[in-house]
Amino acid sequence: MSNEFYRFRKISSLLGEFQELENQSIYFADPESLNDPMEGFRDMYWSGDYIVWRNLFKHYLLCLEKLSSLLLISGEEHPISKQDILVLSNDALFPTLEYKILFEKMVNDFFDNKNVLKLIEDISNRTTPIRKNELFFYLNNVHQFALDIIFNVYESNNLIPKREKQATSSDKAIKNLIDTDFIGQLEKSLKESIDGDKVVNALFSAQRSTYYQMDLIHTYNGIFNQSTKNKNLVLVDFPDAYIEQLETLVFPEWYTACFMSECKSSSVWGHYGDNHSGACLIFSSENIDNKNFLNLKGRNGYSSVDGPTYGFSKREFYPINYVEGYGEIDFFRMLGRLPTFTIQSMWYSLDGEISKCADNMMDSEDKWRDNYWNNFYRDIAIKSQDWSYEHEYRLILENSFDSFSEPKDRSLNYEFKSLKGIIFGIKTSKEDKLKILKIIEEKCRESKRDDFCFYQAYYSSDEKCICYYPMNLIKFQNEV
């Protein structure tokens, strides 16, 4: 495998505000800013025993209460969003003992409902994995009851005024699922049908599609007031937003810098090379055990005396796997972002009993961790075959031990010796070429380097693709 990797850049990035060429910097973008909406998609499912399912509903109540309390404080004056759903919090993190007792009251009231307990028991007995649409269905049916529990406790502690209209049967939706033996009938259809799993997935997909359409209709007709977005998030949109945020409970946030193994595609030059008016940087990697790395300097720790610390570390080039479909993730067995103690106490235990979902971690935590990180990197290096023309590789930056949520912390610096050359696009202006030449000349003189190469891209009628020729006459002489 070649140790050369190509990085297409706009002139505005290289020479403009960010001065990437001058600073020798590589920016790691968040997945939301990339051009594929399926970036980092994971086919997550939930399959576990009564212990983890009961703990999930408790966690749902915890996150809903924290967002409800934020709504009480913020009103509509300060926007709140799905990012404010604190899925990483746990029931040990309350600022006061009174607050903790308040939440314990909510938990007791919630699980005192026999229909809730029966629903959780039925869910835990499902014989096929539960995917996002089915989980949404259950949480959506529980949501009104959970809200009612929270607001009842708020009222009894004089945290909110008495409501004029109180729900008299907020558990009606849950009771209906139990009375009709919904999950039992679901299991029956699975046993009777050859493609039962597909039928179940289609059922819940159609249900969620209906929900989205009705939500859009209600918003269009003014039933959901757009001026009360915070309230809508808590009262209506929370189940959907909660499920979306659950993924951040499993894996850390990640960022990427994209490279390619070739630069012949006109489409690639058009998309990433600023319509052929940008440039393509050629990086030379370090090969270790048949893997390629780039040495980059970035934040690597924090000192109580000096603040953030910085240093070089080798970042691996991960090849993109262009496949049909995405990897599956078993939620209850992939809670690797949390400390082991938190996983065991908050998710894997109930009244002294340990969930079977903890078996792999208990057998060998090292092996379990290895599998966890393999799944993490697998899923962020997958794209559909539609993108195969890019021949992409990527470097990864993840929030495992440090946070890179601030964009300034995601700009890492490479060694100048790693930059082998630069290819000018077909439409790169002479003025921009001269600016690039000037910057590279100064860097070559400082490092006493005479092997830097410039190339000019052109369309080859023979090869039927973009090729480039060396600009051998451009040489910089080192000062004596």
SEVEXTI-921189 format. One record per residue (C-alpha): x, y, z; residue number from 1. Coordinates in Angstrom, 1 decimal. Layout:
<nodes>
> X  Y  Z  resi
> X  Y  Z  NUM
...
</nodes>
This chain:
<nodes>
> X  Y  Z  resi
> 0.0  0.0  0.0  1
> 1.3  3.5  -0.9  2
> 2.3  5.7  1.9  3
> 1.0  8.8  0.1  4
> -2.3  10.4  1.0  5
> -4.0  13.3  -0.6  6
> -5.9  16.1  1.1  7
> -8.0  18.5  -1.0  8
> -8.4  22.0  0.3  9
> -10.0  25.3  -0.7  10
> -7.7  28.3  -1.1  11
> -9.8  30.1  1.5  12
> -8.8  27.4  4.1  13
> -5.2  27.2  3.0  14
> -4.5  30.9  2.8  15
> -7.5  32.7  4.2  16
> -8.9  32.9  7.8  17
> -7.4  29.6  9.1  18
> -4.0  29.9  7.3  19
> -3.7  26.1  7.2  20
> -0.6  26.1  5.1  21
> 1.2  28.7  7.1  22
> 0.3  27.0  10.4  23
> 0.8  23.4  9.1  24
> -2.6  22.6  10.5  25
> -5.2  19.9  9.9  26
> -8.8  20.6  11.1  27
> -10.9  17.7  12.4  28
> -14.6  18.3  11.5  29
> -17.6  17.0  13.4  30
> -19.8  14.4  11.6  31
> -22.7  16.9  11.3  32
> -20.6  19.1  9.1  33
> -19.6  16.3  6.6  34
> -21.6  15.9  3.4  35
> -22.9  12.4  4.1  36
> -26.0  12.5  6.4  37
> -25.3  8.8  7.3  38
> -21.9  9.6  8.8  39
> -21.3  7.5  11.9  40
> -24.7  5.8  11.6  41
> -25.0  2.8  13.9  42
> -27.7  0.2  13.7  43
> -28.3  0.2  17.4  44
> -30.6  -2.3  19.2  45
> -31.7  -3.1  22.7  46
> -31.8  -6.7  24.0  47
> -31.5  -7.5  27.7  48
> -33.1  -8.8  30.8  49
> -35.5  -7.2  33.3  50
> -32.6  -5.5  35.2  51
> -31.2  -3.4  32.4  52
> -34.7  -2.6  31.0  53
> -35.9  -1.3  34.4  54
> -32.7  0.7  34.7  55
> -33.3  2.2  31.2  56
> -36.8  3.4  32.2  57
> -35.3  4.9  35.4  58
> -32.6  6.6  33.3  59
> -35.4  7.9  31.0  60
> -37.2  9.4  34.0  61
> -33.9  10.9  35.3  62
> -33.1  12.6  32.0  63
> -36.7  13.8  31.6  64
> -36.8  15.3  35.1  65
> -33.5  17.1  34.6  66
> -34.7  18.6  31.4  67
> -38.1  19.5  33.0  68
> -36.3  21.3  35.8  69
> -34.2  23.2  33.2  70
> -37.5  24.2  31.5  71
> -38.8  25.6  34.8  72
> -35.6  27.7  35.1  73
> -35.2  28.8  31.5  74
> -38.8  29.1  30.3  75
> -38.7  30.1  26.7  76
> -36.1  32.9  27.3  77
> -33.0  30.7  26.9  78
> -33.2  27.9  24.2  79
> -32.8  24.3  25.3  80
> -32.1  21.5  22.9  81
> -31.5  17.8  22.7  82
> -27.9  18.4  23.7  83
> -29.2  19.4  27.1  84
> -30.6  15.9  27.7  85
> -27.9  14.7  30.2  86
> -27.7  11.1  29.3  87
> -24.2  10.9  31.0  88
> -25.7  11.9  34.3  89
> -26.6  9.4  37.0  90
> -28.8  9.3  40.0  91
> -25.8  9.9  42.4  92
> -25.1  13.3  40.9  93
> -27.6  15.6  42.7  94
> -26.5  19.0  44.0  95
> -28.5  18.6  47.3  96
> -29.9  15.8  49.4  97
> -33.4  17.3  49.1  98
> -33.2  17.1  45.3  99
> -32.1  13.4  45.5  100
> -35.0  12.6  47.9  101
> -37.3  14.4  45.4  102
> -36.2  12.2  42.5  103
> -36.4  9.1  44.6  104
> -40.1  9.9  45.3  105
> -40.6  10.1  41.5  106
> -38.9  6.8  41.0  107
> -41.0  5.1  43.6  108
> -44.3  6.6  42.2  109
> -43.3  5.6  38.7  110
> -42.5  2.0  39.5  111
> -45.4  1.6  41.9  112
> -47.6  1.4  38.8  113
> -48.3  -2.3  38.1  114
> -48.8  -1.6  34.3  115
> -45.4  0.0  34.0  116
> -43.8  -3.0  35.7  117
> -45.7  -5.4  33.5  118
> -44.7  -3.5  30.4  119
> -41.0  -3.6  31.3  120
> -41.3  -7.4  32.1  121
> -43.0  -8.0  28.7  122
> -40.3  -5.9  26.9  123
> -37.5  -7.9  28.6  124
> -39.1  -11.1  27.3  125
> -39.0  -10.0  23.7  126
> -37.3  -12.7  21.7  127
> -35.9  -10.5  18.9  128
> -33.8  -7.3  19.4  129
> -35.7  -4.1  19.8  130
> -34.6  -1.3  17.5  131
> -35.0  2.4  17.6  132
> -38.5  2.6  16.2  133
> -39.9  0.0  18.6  134
> -38.1  1.6  21.5  135
> -39.6  4.9  20.5  136
> -43.1  3.3  20.5  137
> -42.7  2.2  24.1  138
> -41.2  5.4  25.4  139
> -43.8  7.5  23.7  140
> -46.5  5.5  25.4  141
> -44.9  5.9  28.8  142
> -44.0  9.6  28.3  143
> -47.2  11.2  29.5  144
> -47.3  9.1  32.6  145
> -43.6  10.0  33.4  146
> -44.4  13.7  33.0  147
> -47.4  13.4  35.3  148
> -45.3  11.7  38.0  149
> -42.7  14.5  37.7  150
> -45.2  17.4  37.8  151
> -47.1  15.8  40.7  152
> -44.0  15.8  42.8  153
> -43.2  19.3  41.8  154
> -46.7  20.4  42.8  155
> -46.6  18.6  46.2  156
> -43.3  20.4  47.0  157
> -44.6  23.8  45.8  158
> -42.1  24.0  43.0  159
> -44.8  24.8  40.4  160
> -48.4  26.1  40.8  161
> -51.3  23.6  40.9  162
> -52.2  22.7  37.4  163
> -55.8  23.6  36.3  164
> -56.1  20.4  34.3  165
> -54.5  17.3  35.7  166
> -54.3  14.0  33.9  167
> -56.7  11.6  35.5  168
> -55.5  8.6  33.6  169
> -52.0  9.4  32.3  170
> -51.1  5.7  32.3  171
> -54.0  4.9  29.9  172
> -51.7  4.2  26.9  173
> -49.6  1.9  29.0  174
> -52.7  0.1  30.4  175
> -54.0  -0.4  26.9  176
> -50.8  -2.1  25.8  177
> -51.1  -4.5  28.8  178
> -54.9  -5.1  28.4  179
> -54.5  -6.0  24.7  180
> -51.4  -8.1  25.4  181
> -49.7  -6.1  22.7  182
> -46.2  -7.6  23.1  183
> -47.7  -11.1  23.5  184
> -49.5  -10.7  20.2  185
> -46.2  -9.4  18.7  186
> -44.4  -12.5  19.8  187
> -47.1  -14.7  18.4  188
> -46.8  -13.1  15.0  189
> -43.0  -13.6  15.1  190
> -43.4  -17.3  15.7  191
> -46.1  -17.8  13.0  192
> -44.3  -15.9  10.2  193
> -41.2  -16.8  8.4  194
> -40.2  -13.2  8.0  195
> -41.6  -12.2  11.4  196
> -38.7  -9.9  12.2  197
> -39.1  -8.0  9.0  198
> -42.8  -7.7  9.7  199
> -42.2  -6.3  13.2  200
> -39.6  -3.8  11.9  201
> -42.1  -2.7  9.2  202
> -44.8  -2.3  11.8  203
> -42.9  0.1  14.0  204
> -41.3  1.9  11.1  205
> -44.9  2.7  9.8  206
> -45.9  3.7  13.3  207
> -43.0  6.2  13.6  208
> -43.6  7.5  10.1  209
> -47.2  8.2  11.1  210
> -46.0  10.0  14.2  211
> -43.6  12.2  12.2  212
> -46.3  13.1  9.7  213
> -48.9  14.0  12.4  214
> -46.3  16.1  14.2  215
> -45.7  18.0  11.0  216
> -49.4  18.5  10.4  217
> -50.0  19.7  14.0  218
> -47.1  22.1  13.8  219
> -48.3  23.4  10.4  220
> -51.9  23.9  11.8  221
> -50.5  25.7  14.8  222
> -51.4  23.1  17.4  223
> -47.8  23.0  18.5  224
> -46.8  26.6  19.1  225
> -43.5  27.3  17.5  226
> -42.8  30.1  20.1  227
> -42.8  27.4  22.9  228
> -40.0  25.2  21.5  229
> -38.6  24.5  24.9  230
> -41.9  23.3  26.2  231
> -42.5  21.3  23.0  232
> -39.2  19.5  23.5  233
> -40.1  18.4  27.0  234
> -43.8  17.6  26.5  235
> -43.8  16.2  22.9  236
> -40.4  15.6  21.4  237
> -38.5  14.2  24.3  238
> -38.8  10.4  23.5  239
> -37.3  10.9  20.0  240
> -34.6  13.2  21.3  241
> -33.7  10.9  24.2  242
> -33.2  7.9  21.9  243
> -31.0  10.0  19.6  244
> -28.8  11.1  22.6  245
> -28.5  7.6  23.9  246
> -25.8  6.9  21.3  247
> -23.6  9.4  23.0  248
> -23.9  7.3  26.1  249
> -22.3  4.4  24.3  250
> -19.5  6.0  22.3  251
> -17.6  9.2  22.7  252
> -18.0  12.1  20.3  253
> -15.6  12.0  17.4  254
> -14.1  14.2  14.7  255
> -12.3  13.5  11.5  256
> -9.9  14.8  8.9  257
> -10.4  13.3  5.4  258
> -7.8  12.1  3.0  259
> -7.8  10.1  -0.2  260
> -5.5  7.5  -1.7  261
> -5.7  9.0  -5.2  262
> -6.6  12.3  -6.8  263
> -7.8  11.4  -10.3  264
> -11.6  12.0  -10.0  265
> -12.9  15.2  -11.5  266
> -15.9  15.0  -9.1  267
> -13.6  14.9  -6.1  268
> -11.7  17.9  -7.4  269
> -15.0  19.6  -8.0  270
> -16.5  18.9  -4.5  271
> -13.4  19.2  -2.3  272
> -10.9  21.1  -4.4  273
> -13.1  24.2  -4.7  274
> -14.3  23.5  -8.2  275
> -10.7  22.7  -9.3  276
> -9.5  26.2  -8.1  277
> -8.1  24.8  -4.8  278
> -5.1  22.6  -4.2  279
> -4.3  19.1  -3.1  280
> -1.7  18.5  -0.4  281
> 0.3  15.3  -0.7  282
> 1.3  13.8  2.7  283
> 3.8  11.1  3.3  284
> 2.8  8.7  6.1  285
> 4.9  6.5  8.5  286
> 4.3  2.8  8.0  287
> 4.3  0.7  11.2  288
> 3.2  -3.0  11.0  289
> 1.4  -2.4  7.7  290
> -0.5  0.5  9.1  291
> 0.0  4.2  8.1  292
> 0.3  7.0  10.6  293
> 0.7  10.8  10.6  294
> 2.5  12.5  13.4  295
> 0.3  15.4  14.7  296
> 0.7  17.8  17.5  297
> -2.4  18.6  19.6  298
> -3.8  18.9  23.1  299
> -2.9  15.7  25.0  300
> -3.6  16.5  28.6  301
> -4.0  19.1  31.3  302
> -1.7  20.4  34.0  303
> -3.1  22.0  37.2  304
> -0.2  24.5  37.0  305
> 0.2  25.3  33.2  306
> -3.3  24.4  31.9  307
> -3.6  22.4  28.7  308
> -0.5  20.5  27.5  309
> 0.4  19.7  23.9  310
> 2.5  17.1  22.2  311
> 2.9  14.9  19.1  312
> 1.2  11.6  18.7  313
> 0.8  9.2  15.8  314
> -2.7  9.2  14.3  315
> -3.7  6.2  12.2  316
> -5.1  6.4  8.7  317
> -8.3  4.4  8.7  318
> -9.5  3.2  5.3  319
> -13.2  3.7  4.5  320
> -15.1  0.5  4.0  321
> -17.7  1.0  1.3  322
> -20.5  -1.5  2.1  323
> -24.2  -2.0  1.9  324
> -25.6  -1.7  5.4  325
> -24.1  -0.7  8.7  326
> -22.7  -2.5  11.8  327
> -25.0  -3.5  14.6  328
> -24.5  -2.2  18.2  329
> -25.8  -4.0  21.2  330
> -26.6  -1.0  23.5  331
> -26.7  -2.8  26.8  332
> -23.4  -4.5  26.2  333
> -21.6  -1.5  24.8  334
> -21.8  1.1  27.6  335
> -18.1  1.6  27.4  336
> -18.1  5.4  27.7  337
> -19.1  5.2  31.3  338
> -16.7  4.3  34.2  339
> -17.0  0.6  35.1  340
> -18.4  1.4  38.6  341
> -21.2  3.5  37.0  342
> -22.0  0.8  34.5  343
> -22.3  -1.8  37.2  344
> -24.2  0.3  39.7  345
> -26.6  2.2  37.4  346
> -27.2  -0.3  34.6  347
> -26.2  -3.8  35.5  348
> -27.5  -4.2  39.0  349
> -30.9  -4.2  40.7  350
> -31.6  -5.1  44.4  351
> -28.3  -7.0  44.6  352
> -28.8  -9.0  41.3  353
> -26.5  -8.6  38.4  354
> -27.7  -8.5  34.8  355
> -26.5  -11.1  32.3  356
> -25.6  -8.2  30.1  357
> -22.5  -7.7  32.3  358
> -21.2  -11.2  31.6  359
> -18.7  -10.2  28.9  360
> -17.3  -7.4  30.9  361
> -17.1  -9.5  34.1  362
> -15.3  -12.4  32.2  363
> -12.6  -10.2  30.8  364
> -12.7  -6.4  30.9  365
> -9.7  -6.1  28.7  366
> -11.2  -8.2  25.9  367
> -14.5  -6.4  26.3  368
> -12.7  -3.0  26.0  369
> -10.9  -4.2  22.9  370
> -14.2  -5.2  21.3  371
> -15.7  -1.9  22.3  372
> -13.0  0.2  20.5  373
> -13.1  -2.1  17.5  374
> -16.8  -1.4  17.1  375
> -16.2  2.3  17.6  376
> -13.7  2.6  14.8  377
> -15.5  0.2  12.5  378
> -18.7  2.3  12.4  379
> -17.0  5.6  11.8  380
> -15.0  4.2  8.9  381
> -18.1  2.9  6.9  382
> -19.8  4.6  4.0  383
> -22.3  3.4  1.4  384
> -21.0  2.2  -2.0  385
> -22.3  5.5  -3.5  386
> -19.1  7.2  -2.1  387
> -16.6  4.6  -3.2  388
> -15.2  6.9  -6.0  389
> -13.6  8.9  -3.2  390
> -11.1  6.2  -2.1  391
> -11.2  7.9  1.3  392
> -9.0  7.5  4.4  393
> -9.5  9.4  7.6  394
> -7.7  10.4  10.8  395
> -9.9  10.2  13.9  396
> -10.0  12.4  17.0  397
> -12.3  11.2  19.8  398
> -13.5  12.6  23.1  399
> -12.3  9.7  25.2  400
> -10.1  11.2  27.9  401
> -10.3  14.8  26.8  402
> -12.9  17.1  25.2  403
> -12.5  18.4  21.7  404
> -15.9  20.1  21.5  405
> -14.2  23.5  20.9  406
> -13.2  23.9  17.3  407
> -9.9  25.6  18.2  408
> -8.9  22.4  20.0  409
> -9.5  20.3  16.8  410
> -6.8  22.0  14.7  411
> -3.7  19.8  14.9  412
> -0.3  20.5  13.5  413
> 1.8  18.3  11.3  414
> 5.5  18.3  10.8  415
> 6.6  20.1  7.6  416
> 8.6  17.0  6.5  417
> 5.3  15.1  6.3  418
> 4.1  17.4  3.5  419
> 5.7  16.0  0.4  420
> 4.2  18.2  -2.2  421
> 1.2  20.3  -3.5  422
> -0.9  19.8  -6.6  423
> -2.4  22.9  -8.1  424
> -5.9  22.6  -9.5  425
> -6.8  23.1  -13.2  426
> -8.3  26.5  -12.3  427
> -6.1  27.6  -9.4  428
> -5.2  31.3  -10.0  429
> -1.7  32.5  -10.6  430
> -2.1  34.8  -7.6  431
> -2.9  31.9  -5.3  432
> -0.1  29.8  -6.7  433
> 2.4  32.6  -6.0  434
> 1.2  33.0  -2.4  435
> 1.6  29.2  -1.9  436
> 5.0  29.3  -3.4  437
> 6.1  32.1  -1.1  438
> 5.0  30.2  2.0  439
> 6.6  26.9  1.0  440
> 9.9  28.7  0.1  441
> 10.2  30.2  3.6  442
> 9.4  26.8  5.2  443
> 12.0  25.0  2.9  444
> 14.7  27.6  3.8  445
> 13.9  27.2  7.5  446
> 14.1  23.4  7.4  447
> 17.0  23.4  4.8  448
> 14.8  21.3  2.5  449
> 15.3  21.0  -1.2  450
> 13.0  18.1  -2.1  451
> 9.6  19.7  -2.0  452
> 7.6  19.1  -5.2  453
> 4.9  21.1  -7.0  454
> 2.5  19.6  -9.5  455
> -0.1  20.9  -12.0  456
> -3.3  19.1  -12.5  457
> -4.7  18.6  -16.0  458
> -7.3  16.5  -17.8  459
> -5.7  13.6  -19.6  460
> -7.6  12.6  -22.8  461
> -5.6  9.4  -22.8  462
> -6.3  8.4  -19.2  463
> -9.8  9.9  -19.2  464
> -9.3  11.4  -15.8  465
> -7.4  14.1  -13.9  466
> -3.7  13.6  -13.9  467
> -0.8  15.9  -12.8  468
> 2.7  16.7  -14.0  469
> 5.7  17.7  -12.0  470
> 6.7  21.4  -12.1  471
> 10.4  20.5  -12.1  472
> 11.7  23.9  -12.9  473
> 10.4  25.3  -9.6  474
> 13.3  24.9  -7.1  475
> 14.2  26.8  -4.0  476
> 17.9  27.3  -3.2  477
> 18.9  27.2  0.5  478
> 20.9  30.2  1.6  479
> 24.5  29.6  2.3  480
</nodes>
